[in-house]
Amino acid sequence: MERRNQHPVPNTVAAYNKNGDAKYDSGDYDGAIADYNKVIEFMPNNPGIFFNRGRAKIAKGDYNGGIIDCNKARDLLRNNAKSHVAIYNVLGFAKLAKGDYDGAISDCDKTIESKPNTAAAYNNRGYEKEAKGNVSGALEDCQKAVELSGSKDPIIEKCSQGLIDFINGNYQAALESWQKVLQQNKLSRHDLHLWIERARAKLDNS
């Protein structure tokens, strides 16, 4: 009996973490957050858990809560710039969703400074620049994302190509690319529904 109960905390943490990841992947963000909360009770200084909970909060639309958790993860990682890349990508999406375009672009800039060949960062920054009105900058970033992603990351490639087509007036092609992204990855970094609505409106008015 004593041997079975000798290490209950690590086993419990692993179970909650695994369950949280599974719930996140299935779209049960509230369930994932509840499991990550349990892990944080046992491991209050683990940056990975704060990052995971932050992603889940952002996915359910709690952008402020997600940003707080991601900043906590970044602070716990201190000077580990390589690990900051994923955090800045998620922060950039959350800030874009909030309308903080300058903050979102800044986070993508930091990702690109640390890891220049990150296709997702160029893709994200392209959407952020388009939302801010910098169309030429958006095109440049999305073209770079397509170049870097290619067959290695077809989701990012289609996401960026969709915005390129939209900017160039190829609304049907843009719509098809974005719909494919959503079909293949419901947990896409970008909430594409706004752009899909814009493409449909353009088609309706053409």
N, C-alpha and C positions, 0 to 999 in steps of 0.2 A: 504493500500500500504506500509506504513512504517513498519507494523508488518511483512509482507511477506519478506521484505528486511532487517530486523533487524539483521539477522545472516547469511549473504551470504557466508562468508569465511568458517566456519565449514562445511556447506552443500556442498560447492564446493569441499573442501578437501576430504570429504567422498566419493563424486561421482568419483573424479579422482582416488582415491586410489582403490575403488572397480573396476572401469574400468581397471585400471592397472593390478590388480590381475587376472581379467578375461582374459585379453589379454596375460598375461604371461602363464596362464594355457593352452591357445589355441595355444601357440607357436608364437604369434605375439610380439616378443621381442622389436622391434622398437616402436610399439604402446604402449607397457607397459612402456618403458623408457620415452616416451613423456608424459604420464600421471603422472608418478612419478616425472618428472621434475616440473610439475605444483604444485604438493603437496609440493615439497621442496621449491618452491617460497614462500609458505605460512608458512611452518614449517621447517625452515632451521636447526633446532637442534633436529630433530626427528630421533633417530637411526634406527627405524624400516623401515623408508622410504629409507634411504641410503642402508640398507641391501637388501631390495626388489629390488632397482635399481641395486645394485651390482650383485645379482643373475641373473637378466635379461641380464646384460652386459656379464656376464660369459657364459650364455646359448647361446648367439649369437656369442661367440668367442672373445669378447673384454676382455681378461683376465686381462690386466693391469688396464683398467678402473674399472673392477669389484673388483679387489684387493684394489684399492684406496677407492672405496665406502665402502667396507666391513671393511677396517681399520678405516674409518671415523665413521662407526656405532659402532665399538668396542671402539673407543676413547670417543664417546658420552656416552656410557654405563659405562665408567670408571671401577669401581671395581665389577660390577655385573657379577661374573664369570659364574653363571648359564646361563645367556643370551649369554655368549660368545661361548657356545658350538656349536650352529647352525652356527655362524660366522666362527669358526675355521674349521668346516666341509666343508663349501663352499670355504674358502680360500685354504684348502688342495687340493680340486679338481682343482681349478684354477692354483695352482702352479704345480700340477702334469701335467696338460695339457701344461704348459710352459716348462716342463723339469726340473723344480726346485725341484728335488726329496727330497733333504735334508729339504728344506723349507716346503714342503708338509707333510713330516713325522713329522716335529716339530709341525705343526698345529694339526695333529691328536694326537700327544702325549699330547698336552695341553687339547684337548677334553677329552681324556681318564683319565687324571689326575683329571679333574673337575667332570666327570661323567663316572665312570669305566665300566658301563654296556651298553655303546652306541655301538650297533652292527655296525652302519654305519661307525663309526670311525675306528673300526678294519678292516672292509671291505676295506675302502679307503686306510688305511695304508698298507694292504696286497698288493694292486695293486701298491702302491708307492714303496714298497720294491722289488716287482718283477721287476719293471721297472729299479730299481737301481742294480739289480743282486743278491739281498739277497733272494734266493729262499726259504731257510728253514724258514726265518722270515716271508715271504709271506704266506707260508703254515700255520704256527702257527697262524697268525692273521686271516686268512680266516676261519680256523677251529673254532676259537673263535667266529667269526661273525656268523657262522652257528649255533653254540651252543646258542648264545644269541638271535638270531632272531627267528628261528623256525617258527611256524605258525603265530607268531605275525607280522612278516615282511617278507613275502615270496619273495619280490623283492630283498632284501639284501641277503636272504638265497640263492637264485638262482645265484645272482651275485658272491657271494663268492664261491659257489660250482663250478661254471664255471671255476674260476681260479684254484681251487684245481684240478679239472679234467684235465685242460690244463697242469699244472705242472707235473701231474702224467702220462701224455701221452695219456689220454682219450679224444682225440680231438673232436670226434663226440659228446660225452656227453657234453663237454664244449660248443661247438657250439650251441647245442640245449638249454642249460641253458641260454646262452647270448641272443639268439633270443627270448626266452620267456620273458626275462627282457625287451627287447625293445618293444615287442608287448604289454606288460602290462603297461609300463611306458616309454613313449617317452622322458620324461624329466629326465631320469635316471641320478644319480650323476656322473656316469662315461660315457665317450664317449667310448662305447664298440666296435665301428667299427674297431679300430686298432687291438684289440684282436681277433675279429671275422675273420679278414683278416689273422692273424697269424695262427689261427686254420685251416682255409681253405687251407692255403699254406702247412701246415704240412700234412693234409689229401691228398692233391694232390701229395705230394712227398713220400707218404708211399706205 
